[in-house]
Amino acid sequence: MSNSDNYSDDELKRLYQQRKTQNPAPAGVKRHVLAQHQSSINHQKVWRRLTHVALAASTLLLFGLVFWHQYSWQNLEPQLAAEQYTTIELHSLAPRKQSDAISERYAKHYNNYLTQQQVLAFHHQKQAVLQQMDDGWQLQTCDQQVVKVSQELINALRNMHQIEGTFSTGDKVEMMFDKTGLILGIKPSAKLAHC
């Protein structure tokens, strides 16, 4: 800025002040402007106070919720651990097609399992008549096959709860085998097939 600019600015200010003193503002305008200014200051104070109160209340609410949540979770945790769950639901983010594919595979495997159980029950169960011997049991099937069961095997099957009940000579029993022919269990038979 140059001196000439400063001089003209100073002279303009002096002329403005001179003009202002020659034409004073009416007293009503002055009071109105001061009242407006005072009311805006009062509104700002009220809003500032409300903001502080709201901030304090929300902080207290937040702390209350956090402590309540922590307290309730600590009290619920032993109950959750003690319960036994019997229902399993599959939740996945996989697309619907993939979820359907999983369900179809599960159904297929389950049907296969049921079929194998039926095949096992049909082909790998034999009914027999029990005879007790010194070193175990002798089981005679309808097709005149004789199966000798050692006392060690009897004890092992009893320990695995695969022999149900107590037997004596002449009892009708049902033997269950696996695919390879190993005895899986012996249980009493309600009826003996006619031989």
Summary of the structure (lengths in Angstrom):
residues: 195
radius of gyration: 48.4
end to end distance: 128.8
largest distance: 140.2
contacts: 400
relative contact order: 0.06
helix: 58%
strand: 17%
